[in-house]
Amino acid sequence: MPGLLNIEQSNKIHDVSTNPAFKVQEFEETSTGSYFPKSTSSLLEDNQQQQLRPLEQRPTVLSDMGRLYTSVRFEDTKTEGRPSIYLFIFVNPLSGDCKGQDLLELAIQHFRLRRFPQVQVEIHNILDEKDRTLGFERIQIVETMAKSGKLPCLDEEEEDTEYKIGATVRTRHIHVWSCGGDGTVMSLFELLVENHIDLDYMFFSCIPFGTGNDFSQVLGWGRTIPHKDILGKRLQHLETLITERLQKSEAARLDVWEVEMSACDSGYVRLAGPQRKDGHDVLEIDEREQQGDYPSVTRKMCNYMSIGVQGYVGSGFEKHRAGNRFANMMVYTCESAKWVFWRRFPAVTNFIEKIIYNDKTVLMCPNPDDKKSNSSTSDNAPTMTKHPIDFVIQNIPHIWGREVDLWGDALSGLEVVDDRSGHTDPENWKPQLANDGKMEIMTIQDMTSYIKKLANIRQHVSRVGQFETPFEIVFRKPQAQTEKSWWRTCFENKYKRDNVICIMCDGEFYIIKDPKSLKFRRFAQVWTLGRHDEKVKGRLVQDEQVSQQQQQQQ
């Protein structure tokens, strides 16, 4: 490719000794550590000039500079100064306040920082097919070079300076950062998988531009960037963002789940919101029709899923999503108020029938409209005793744009399940970790609990169970419509009447008509870089430390 040709040519190792057009010069090291070639003047004055002007006599402007710490080192005939770390930043220019647009309007596409010349930074537009493809082709090239040992050693510290890359950061050549919201995070991961990038050769991190940014917060990088202008004067803000992630990071594993949402033949799975091109939706980047009905949709998930409350509120929010982070927060607040004061959330047990693990029923959910079904089940499986308005399926202890340890902070609510055993038995539960191959399911019982949620009161949820992969949530079969009186039809919840459930999954909202099932399986583990210093320790980093301690004790 033309865009790759110059890069590859600049990385070739040229052996000038085999080319008669070149004469190999001898190099001599000065007392300051700098290297200068011996004089190649004409033969008539060679000896005289070297005696009169010894190499130690340098021009005064260079006498105190020492060795220049530059990106390209011509004296290094082995690697020619190639970088040892390649940082790829994929930007969603329309996410949040559209702050990422400034990055893409820079006159340079890739560069090296003066502090860390061994790191090459590349910026790509995740919404632009050509630029996105170029970025992944570059990752594939670097991955091939890393596997064949053609990149400089990561452990080499060339200069003892005050600016040092963290020891963990220097263990992998490839770093990929998502620059957007939570939806962009999983969109980028989907593309990494699609392009067959080896996850064991890269670190994953992010710069937050979205509305909630749960992923960024659980890594310890904050809810948003500290400055409205990501570039800053002389690129100071951008330099700070990159530098702190290179210097103050620690590695932590994160489970990535695959979720298959399917509907019955009479239904569909649809992405919520109007047809548009705002850079937010995963299906946009997947180059499929955004507005359409599908029998099933499969996507990746790393944060959490909400079946019910947040799905209903978020589906309305998607219709009015703005291009401003503050405006989006106001829209979401207004949509929440509509449900609190004018609408009623249907119980999720109107839709969910049971949860299956390895073809065995591990939780039954009686139908609230069928009083007979509230009796114990024939297979003596644990049974829901309440009819909540929301199921929260959590991989990380972060939800609603805030670090909320719902699982750890819940003080009551065990009464929501009868005959607890297996996954629903508290005796079998472990502390919540983002890398343990398990997901925690909790419920919000009613409108009062939802209002407490909005007020950030954390003890209002009920813990259902801790489920290993793979497991499946099975929905009830659609019932034939029966004739009802007009007044009953008017007051019946339209979502319940039409058998429509709404779901939020990592910042994306879905509408499922006549839902059939939700299948969960752990797809992969990715190594992330979370903040770890004297001020902040990201939750994922804490989880990794707990996991390492557990392994040592076994």
C-alpha positions as CSV (number, residue, x, y, z in Angstrom):
1,M,0.0,0.0,0.0
2,P,1.3,3.5,-0.7
3,G,0.6,4.6,2.9
4,L,2.7,1.7,4.2
5,L,5.5,1.7,1.7
6,N,7.5,4.5,3.1
7,I,7.1,3.1,6.6
8,E,8.4,-0.2,5.6
9,Q,11.3,1.2,3.6
10,S,12.4,3.4,6.6
11,N,12.5,0.2,8.7
12,K,14.8,-1.7,6.4
13,I,18.3,-2.5,7.7
14,H,20.8,-1.3,5.0
15,D,24.2,-2.9,4.8
16,V,26.2,-0.2,3.2
17,S,29.4,-2.3,3.2
18,T,28.1,-4.2,0.2
19,N,27.4,-1.1,-1.8
20,P,30.4,0.4,-3.6
21,A,28.7,3.7,-3.7
22,F,29.2,4.1,0.0
23,K,32.3,4.1,2.2
24,V,31.9,2.9,5.7
25,Q,33.1,5.5,8.2
26,E,34.7,4.8,11.5
27,F,33.0,6.3,14.6
28,E,34.8,7.6,17.6
29,E,33.1,8.2,21.0
30,T,33.7,11.5,22.7
31,S,34.0,12.1,26.4
32,T,30.4,13.3,26.4
33,G,29.1,10.1,24.9
34,S,28.3,11.6,21.5
35,Y,29.3,9.9,18.3
36,F,30.9,11.8,15.4
37,P,32.4,10.3,12.2
38,K,36.1,10.7,11.6
39,S,37.0,13.3,9.0
40,T,36.6,12.2,5.3
41,S,38.4,15.3,3.8
42,S,40.6,15.0,0.8
43,L,43.7,12.8,1.0
44,L,46.0,15.9,0.5
45,E,45.1,17.5,3.9
46,D,43.6,14.6,5.8
47,N,46.5,14.1,8.3
48,Q,47.2,17.8,8.8
49,Q,43.5,18.7,9.4
50,Q,43.1,15.9,12.0
51,Q,46.2,17.1,13.9
52,L,45.1,20.7,13.9
53,R,41.5,20.0,14.8
54,P,41.1,17.1,17.2
55,L,37.7,15.7,17.6
56,E,37.5,16.7,21.2
57,Q,37.4,20.4,20.2
58,R,33.7,20.9,19.6
59,P,31.9,24.1,18.7
60,T,30.9,26.0,21.8
61,V,27.1,25.7,21.1
62,L,27.4,22.0,21.4
63,S,29.9,21.7,24.3
64,D,27.3,21.1,27.1
65,M,24.5,19.3,25.2
66,G,25.7,15.7,25.7
67,R,24.2,13.0,23.6
68,L,21.1,14.0,21.7
69,Y,18.1,11.9,22.8
70,T,16.5,11.6,19.4
71,S,14.1,9.2,17.7
72,V,16.3,8.2,14.8
73,R,19.9,7.0,15.7
74,F,21.9,6.5,12.5
75,E,24.8,5.0,14.5
76,D,22.4,2.1,15.5
77,T,22.8,-0.1,12.4
78,K,20.7,-2.8,13.9
79,T,17.3,-1.2,14.5
80,E,17.9,2.3,13.0
81,G,16.2,3.9,15.9
82,R,12.8,2.1,15.3
83,P,10.4,2.5,18.2
84,S,9.9,-0.3,20.6
85,I,6.3,0.6,21.6
86,Y,3.6,1.4,19.1
87,L,0.5,3.2,20.5
88,F,-2.6,3.2,18.3
89,I,-5.4,5.6,19.3
90,F,-8.7,5.0,17.6
91,V,-10.9,8.1,17.9
92,N,-14.7,8.5,17.6
93,P,-14.9,12.2,16.6
94,L,-18.6,12.4,17.4
95,S,-18.6,10.9,20.8
96,G,-19.7,13.0,23.8
97,D,-18.8,16.7,23.1
98,C,-17.0,15.8,19.9
99,K,-13.6,16.5,21.5
100,G,-12.0,13.8,19.4
101,Q,-12.4,15.9,16.3
102,D,-9.4,18.0,17.3
103,L,-7.2,14.9,17.3
104,L,-8.1,14.0,13.8
105,E,-7.6,17.6,12.5
106,L,-3.9,17.6,13.6
107,A,-1.6,18.0,10.6
108,I,0.3,14.9,11.7
109,Q,-0.9,11.3,11.8
110,H,1.8,9.7,13.8
111,F,4.6,11.1,16.0
112,R,7.0,10.5,18.9
113,L,7.0,12.3,22.2
114,R,10.2,14.1,23.1
115,R,10.1,12.5,26.5
116,F,9.6,9.0,25.1
117,P,11.1,8.7,21.6
118,Q,10.9,4.9,21.9
119,V,7.1,5.3,21.7
120,Q,5.4,6.0,18.4
121,V,1.8,7.4,18.6
122,E,-0.6,6.9,15.8
123,I,-4.1,8.4,15.6
124,H,-6.9,6.9,13.5
125,N,-10.5,7.7,12.8
126,I,-12.6,4.7,13.9
127,L,-15.6,6.0,11.8
128,D,-13.5,6.3,8.6
129,E,-13.2,3.0,6.8
130,K,-10.0,3.8,5.0
131,D,-8.2,5.3,8.0
132,R,-9.5,2.5,10.2
133,T,-8.3,-0.2,7.9
134,L,-4.9,1.5,7.6
135,G,-4.7,1.4,11.4
136,F,-5.4,-2.3,11.7
137,E,-3.0,-3.1,8.9
138,R,-0.3,-1.2,10.8
139,I,-1.1,-3.2,14.0
140,Q,-0.8,-6.5,12.0
141,I,2.6,-5.4,10.7
142,V,3.9,-4.5,14.1
143,E,2.5,-7.8,15.5
144,T,4.3,-9.7,12.8
145,M,7.6,-7.9,13.6
146,A,7.2,-8.4,17.3
147,K,6.6,-12.2,16.9
148,S,9.7,-12.5,14.6
149,G,11.9,-10.5,17.0
150,K,12.5,-7.6,14.6
151,L,11.6,-4.8,17.1
152,P,14.0,-3.3,19.7
153,C,14.1,-4.9,23.1
154,L,11.4,-3.5,25.4
155,D,13.6,-3.8,28.5
156,E,16.4,-1.6,27.3
157,E,16.7,1.7,29.1
158,E,18.9,3.9,26.9
159,E,19.1,6.9,29.1
160,D,18.8,7.4,32.8
161,T,16.4,10.3,32.7
162,E,13.6,11.5,34.9
163,Y,11.0,10.4,32.4
164,K,10.7,6.6,32.5
165,I,8.0,4.4,31.1
166,G,6.4,2.1,33.7
167,A,7.9,-1.4,33.9
168,T,4.5,-3.0,33.1
169,V,4.0,-0.8,30.0
170,R,7.3,-1.9,28.6
171,T,6.3,-5.6,28.5
172,R,4.3,-5.4,25.3
173,H,5.0,-3.7,22.0
174,I,1.4,-2.9,21.0
175,H,-0.9,-0.6,22.8
176,V,-4.4,0.1,21.6
177,W,-6.6,2.9,23.1
178,S,-10.2,3.7,22.6
179,C,-10.9,7.4,22.4
180,G,-14.7,7.8,22.9
181,G,-17.5,6.4,25.1
182,D,-18.4,3.0,26.3
183,G,-19.9,2.1,23.0
184,T,-16.7,2.9,21.2
185,V,-14.7,0.7,23.6
186,M,-16.6,-2.5,22.6
187,S,-16.8,-1.4,18.9
188,L,-13.0,-1.2,18.9
189,F,-12.7,-4.6,20.6
190,E,-15.1,-6.1,17.9
191,L,-12.8,-4.7,15.2
192,L,-9.7,-6.2,16.9
193,V,-11.3,-9.6,16.9
194,E,-12.5,-9.1,13.3
195,N,-9.0,-8.3,12.1
196,H,-7.5,-11.3,14.0
197,I,-5.3,-9.2,16.3
198,D,-3.5,-11.4,18.9
199,L,-4.8,-10.1,22.2
200,D,-1.8,-11.6,24.0
201,Y,0.5,-9.1,22.2
202,M,-1.3,-5.9,23.2
203,F,-2.5,-3.7,26.1
204,F,-5.9,-2.1,25.9
205,S,-6.8,1.3,27.5
206,C,-8.9,4.4,26.8
207,I,-9.4,8.1,26.8
208,P,-12.9,9.0,27.9
209,F,-15.1,11.2,25.7
210,G,-18.6,9.8,26.2
211,T,-21.4,10.4,28.6
212,G,-21.1,7.7,31.3
213,N,-17.6,6.3,30.6
214,D,-17.9,3.4,33.0
215,F,-15.0,1.6,31.4
216,S,-12.6,4.6,31.9
217,Q,-13.7,5.0,35.5
218,V,-13.2,1.4,36.5
219,L,-9.6,1.7,35.0
220,G,-9.0,4.7,37.2
221,W,-8.7,7.3,34.4
222,G,-11.8,9.3,35.4
223,R,-15.2,10.1,34.0
224,T,-13.9,12.5,31.4
225,I,-10.7,14.3,30.4
226,P,-9.6,17.2,32.8
227,H,-9.6,19.8,30.1
228,K,-12.2,20.7,27.5
229,D,-9.4,21.2,24.9
230,I,-7.7,17.8,24.5
231,L,-4.7,19.3,22.7
232,G,-3.8,22.3,24.8
233,K,-1.1,24.8,24.1
234,R,1.8,23.2,22.3
235,L,0.0,19.8,22.8
236,Q,0.6,19.9,26.5
237,H,-2.8,18.4,27.4
238,L,-2.4,15.5,25.0
239,E,1.1,14.9,26.1
240,T,-0.1,14.7,29.8
241,L,-2.8,12.2,28.9
242,I,-0.4,10.0,27.1
243,T,2.4,10.4,29.6
244,E,0.4,9.5,32.7
245,R,-0.9,6.3,31.0
246,L,2.7,5.3,30.1
247,Q,4.1,6.1,33.5
248,K,1.3,5.4,36.0
249,S,-0.2,2.2,34.7
250,E,-0.5,-1.3,35.9
251,A,-1.8,-4.3,34.0
252,A,-5.1,-5.9,34.8
253,R,-7.2,-8.6,33.2
254,L,-10.8,-8.0,32.1
255,D,-13.3,-10.6,31.0
256,V,-15.0,-9.9,27.7
257,W,-18.3,-11.6,27.2
258,E,-20.2,-12.5,24.1
259,V,-24.0,-11.9,24.3
260,E,-26.4,-13.4,21.8
261,M,-29.8,-11.6,21.9
262,S,-32.4,-13.6,19.9
263,A,-36.2,-13.2,19.2
264,C,-38.9,-15.6,18.3
265,D,-40.0,-15.9,14.7
266,S,-42.7,-13.4,15.3
267,G,-40.4,-10.8,16.8
268,Y,-37.1,-9.0,16.2
269,V,-34.0,-7.4,17.8
270,R,-33.6,-3.7,17.0
271,L,-31.1,-1.1,18.0
272,A,-33.0,1.7,19.8
273,G,-33.1,5.3,18.4
274,P,-33.8,6.9,15.0
275,Q,-31.8,6.2,11.9
276,R,-28.8,8.5,11.9
277,K,-25.0,8.7,11.6
278,D,-23.8,10.2,14.9
279,G,-20.9,7.9,15.5
280,H,-22.4,6.3,18.6
281,D,-23.8,3.0,17.6
282,V,-21.9,-0.2,17.2
283,L,-23.8,-1.3,14.2
284,E,-22.7,1.8,12.4
285,I,-19.1,0.8,12.7
286,D,-20.0,-2.7,11.7
287,E,-21.2,-1.3,8.4
288,R,-24.7,-2.8,8.7
289,E,-28.0,-1.0,8.5
290,Q,-28.5,0.7,11.8
291,Q,-32.2,0.8,11.7
292,G,-33.5,-2.7,11.0
293,D,-35.0,-5.8,12.5
294,Y,-32.9,-8.8,13.1
295,P,-33.8,-12.3,14.4
296,S,-30.7,-12.1,16.6
297,V,-27.8,-9.8,17.4
298,T,-24.5,-11.0,18.8
299,R,-22.1,-8.5,20.4
300,K,-19.3,-8.2,23.0
301,M,-19.8,-6.9,26.5
302,C,-17.4,-6.0,29.3
303,N,-19.3,-3.7,31.7
304,Y,-22.8,-4.6,32.5
305,M,-26.3,-5.2,31.2
306,S,-29.7,-3.9,32.4
307,I,-32.9,-5.7,31.5
308,G,-35.8,-3.5,32.1
309,V,-35.4,-0.1,33.8
310,Q,-32.3,1.3,32.2
311,G,-33.2,-0.2,28.9
312,Y,-36.7,1.5,28.8
313,V,-35.3,4.9,29.9
314,G,-32.3,4.6,27.6
315,S,-34.4,3.7,24.6
316,G,-36.3,7.0,25.0
317,F,-33.0,8.8,25.5
318,E,-31.6,7.5,22.2
319,K,-34.4,9.3,20.3
320,H,-33.2,12.6,21.6
321,R,-29.4,12.0,22.0
322,A,-27.5,15.3,21.6
323,G,-23.9,16.0,20.5
324,N,-23.1,17.4,23.9
325,R,-22.2,15.5,27.1
326,F,-24.1,17.9,29.4
327,A,-27.1,18.0,27.1
328,N,-27.1,14.2,27.1
329,M,-27.2,14.1,30.9
330,M,-30.2,16.4,30.9
331,V,-32.0,14.4,28.3
332,Y,-31.4,11.2,30.3
333,T,-32.7,12.9,33.5
334,C,-35.9,14.0,31.7
335,E,-36.5,10.5,30.4
336,S,-36.1,9.1,33.9
337,A,-38.6,11.7,35.2
338,K,-41.2,10.5,32.7
339,W,-41.0,7.0,34.0
340,V,-41.0,8.0,37.6
341,F,-44.0,10.4,37.4
342,W,-46.1,9.2,34.4
343,R,-45.3,5.7,33.4
344,R,-45.0,2.3,35.1
345,F,-42.2,-0.2,34.6
346,P,-43.5,-3.7,33.8
347,A,-42.0,-6.5,36.0
348,V,-39.2,-8.3,34.2
349,T,-40.7,-11.6,35.4
350,N,-43.5,-10.9,32.9
351,F,-40.9,-11.8,30.3
352,I,-38.2,-13.9,31.9
353,E,-39.0,-17.5,32.6
354,K,-35.8,-19.0,33.8
355,I,-32.0,-19.1,33.8
356,I,-30.2,-22.2,32.5
357,Y,-26.6,-23.3,33.2
358,N,-25.3,-26.4,31.3
359,D,-28.8,-27.3,30.3
360,K,-30.0,-27.3,33.9
361,T,-32.5,-24.8,35.3
362,V,-30.7,-22.9,38.1
363,L,-33.4,-20.2,38.6
364,M,-37.2,-20.1,37.9
365,C,-39.1,-16.8,37.6
366,P,-42.9,-17.3,38.1
367,N,-45.3,-15.2,36.0
368,P,-46.9,-12.5,38.2
369,D,-50.1,-12.8,36.2
370,D,-50.4,-16.6,37.0
371,K,-50.9,-17.1,40.7
372,K,-50.7,-20.9,40.3
373,S,-47.2,-20.6,38.9
374,N,-45.9,-19.1,42.2
375,S,-45.9,-22.5,43.8
376,S,-42.7,-24.5,43.9
377,T,-41.4,-25.9,40.7
378,S,-41.3,-29.6,39.8
379,D,-37.5,-29.8,39.6
380,N,-37.0,-27.9,43.0
381,A,-34.9,-25.2,41.4
382,P,-34.4,-21.9,43.2
383,T,-37.4,-19.6,42.6
384,M,-37.9,-15.9,42.5
385,T,-40.4,-14.7,45.1
386,K,-40.5,-11.1,44.0
387,H,-41.3,-9.4,40.7
388,P,-38.6,-6.8,40.1
389,I,-38.6,-4.1,37.5
390,D,-34.9,-4.6,36.5
391,F,-32.3,-7.3,36.2
392,V,-28.7,-6.0,36.5
393,I,-26.1,-8.3,35.1
394,Q,-22.7,-7.0,36.1
395,N,-19.1,-7.8,35.2
396,I,-17.4,-4.8,36.7
397,P,-18.4,-2.9,39.9
398,H,-19.4,0.2,38.0
399,I,-22.9,1.2,36.9
400,W,-24.9,4.3,35.9
401,G,-21.8,6.3,35.3
402,R,-20.6,5.9,38.9
403,E,-18.4,3.5,40.8
404,V,-21.1,1.6,42.6
405,D,-20.2,-1.7,44.2
406,L,-23.8,-3.0,44.2
407,W,-22.7,-6.6,44.9
408,G,-20.5,-5.7,47.8
409,D,-22.7,-3.0,49.3
410,A,-26.0,-4.9,49.2
411,L,-27.1,-5.5,52.9
412,S,-30.3,-7.3,52.3
413,G,-32.5,-8.8,49.7
414,L,-31.8,-12.5,50.0
415,E,-35.5,-13.1,50.4
416,V,-36.1,-12.5,46.7
417,V,-35.1,-16.2,46.0
418,D,-36.5,-19.3,47.7
419,D,-34.7,-22.6,48.0
420,R,-31.3,-21.1,47.2
421,S,-28.7,-23.5,45.9
422,G,-25.7,-23.6,43.5
423,H,-25.3,-20.2,41.9
424,T,-27.9,-18.5,44.1
425,D,-26.5,-19.9,47.4
426,P,-24.5,-17.2,49.3
427,E,-22.2,-19.9,50.7
428,N,-20.9,-20.4,47.1
429,W,-20.4,-16.7,46.4
430,K,-16.9,-15.1,46.0
431,P,-15.9,-11.4,46.0
432,Q,-16.8,-9.8,42.8
433,L,-13.9,-9.7,40.3
434,A,-13.8,-8.6,36.7
435,N,-11.5,-11.5,35.7
436,D,-13.1,-14.5,37.4
437,G,-15.3,-15.8,34.6
438,K,-18.5,-15.0,36.5
439,M,-21.2,-12.4,36.4
440,E,-23.3,-11.2,39.2
441,I,-27.1,-10.7,38.8
442,M,-29.0,-8.3,41.0
443,T,-32.5,-6.8,40.9
444,I,-34.2,-3.5,41.5
445,Q,-37.5,-4.3,43.1
446,D,-39.8,-1.3,42.5
447,M,-40.1,2.4,41.8
448,T,-38.8,3.2,45.3
449,S,-35.7,1.3,44.6
450,Y,-35.3,3.1,41.3
451,I,-35.5,6.5,42.9
452,K,-32.9,5.4,45.5
453,K,-30.7,4.4,42.6
454,L,-31.0,7.9,41.1
455,A,-30.0,9.3,44.5
456,N,-27.0,6.9,44.5
457,I,-28.2,5.0,47.5
458,R,-26.3,1.7,47.1
459,Q,-28.0,-0.7,49.5
460,H,-31.3,-0.9,47.7
461,V,-30.6,-3.9,45.4
462,S,-31.2,-7.6,46.0
463,R,-28.6,-10.1,45.1
464,V,-29.9,-13.1,43.0
465,G,-26.7,-15.0,42.2
466,Q,-23.2,-15.4,40.8
467,F,-23.3,-17.2,37.5
468,E,-20.4,-18.9,35.7
469,T,-20.1,-19.0,31.9
470,P,-22.0,-20.1,29.9
471,F,-25.5,-19.4,31.0
472,E,-28.7,-18.5,29.3
473,I,-31.7,-16.3,30.2
474,V,-34.9,-17.8,28.7
475,F,-37.9,-15.7,28.0
476,R,-41.6,-16.8,28.0
477,K,-43.1,-17.9,24.7
478,P,-45.4,-15.3,23.2
479,Q,-49.0,-15.7,24.1
480,A,-51.9,-15.3,21.7
481,Q,-53.6,-12.0,22.1
482,T,-57.0,-12.2,23.8
483,E,-59.8,-9.7,23.6
484,K,-59.8,-7.3,26.5
485,S,-62.1,-4.4,27.5
486,W,-61.0,-1.1,26.2
487,W,-60.4,0.4,29.6
488,R,-58.1,-2.4,30.6
489,T,-56.3,-2.0,27.4
490,C,-55.8,1.7,28.0
491,F,-54.3,1.2,31.5
492,E,-52.2,-1.9,30.6
493,N,-48.5,-1.2,30.1
494,K,-47.9,-1.1,26.4
495,Y,-44.5,-2.9,26.6
496,K,-46.1,-5.8,28.5
497,R,-49.1,-5.8,26.1
498,D,-46.9,-5.9,23.0
499,N,-44.4,-8.3,24.6
500,V,-41.4,-5.9,24.2
501,I,-38.4,-5.8,26.5
502,C,-35.7,-3.1,26.4
503,I,-32.1,-3.8,27.2
504,M,-29.0,-1.7,27.8
505,C,-25.6,-3.3,27.1
506,D,-22.4,-1.3,27.6
507,G,-24.0,2.0,26.6
508,E,-26.0,0.6,23.7
509,F,-29.8,0.2,23.9
510,Y,-31.8,-2.6,22.2
511,I,-35.5,-3.3,21.8
512,I,-36.6,-6.9,21.5
513,K,-40.1,-7.9,20.4
514,D,-41.1,-11.4,21.4
515,P,-37.8,-12.1,23.1
516,K,-36.5,-15.7,23.0
517,S,-33.2,-15.8,24.9
518,L,-30.0,-14.1,26.0
519,K,-26.9,-16.3,25.9
520,F,-23.8,-15.4,27.7
521,R,-20.3,-16.9,27.4
522,R,-16.9,-15.6,28.2
523,F,-15.3,-14.8,24.9
524,A,-11.8,-13.7,25.9
525,Q,-9.7,-12.0,28.5
526,V,-7.9,-8.8,27.5
527,W,-5.0,-7.1,29.4
528,T,-5.9,-3.5,30.2
529,L,-3.8,-0.7,31.6
530,G,-5.4,0.9,34.7
531,R,-4.1,3.8,36.8
532,H,-1.9,2.8,39.8
533,D,-0.1,5.5,41.7
534,E,-0.2,7.2,45.1
535,K,-3.4,9.1,44.2
536,V,-5.6,6.6,42.4
537,K,-5.7,2.9,42.1
538,G,-8.2,1.7,39.5
539,R,-10.7,-1.0,40.5
540,L,-9.5,-3.4,37.8
541,V,-6.0,-3.1,39.1
542,Q,-7.3,-3.9,42.6
543,D,-9.2,-6.9,41.2
544,E,-6.0,-8.2,39.5
545,Q,-4.1,-7.9,42.8
546,V,-6.8,-9.9,44.6
547,S,-6.8,-12.5,41.9
548,Q,-3.0,-12.9,42.1
549,Q,-3.2,-13.3,45.9
550,Q,-5.8,-16.0,45.5
551,Q,-3.7,-17.9,43.0
552,Q,-0.7,-17.7,45.4
553,Q,-2.8,-19.1,48.3
554,Q,-4.0,-22.1,46.3
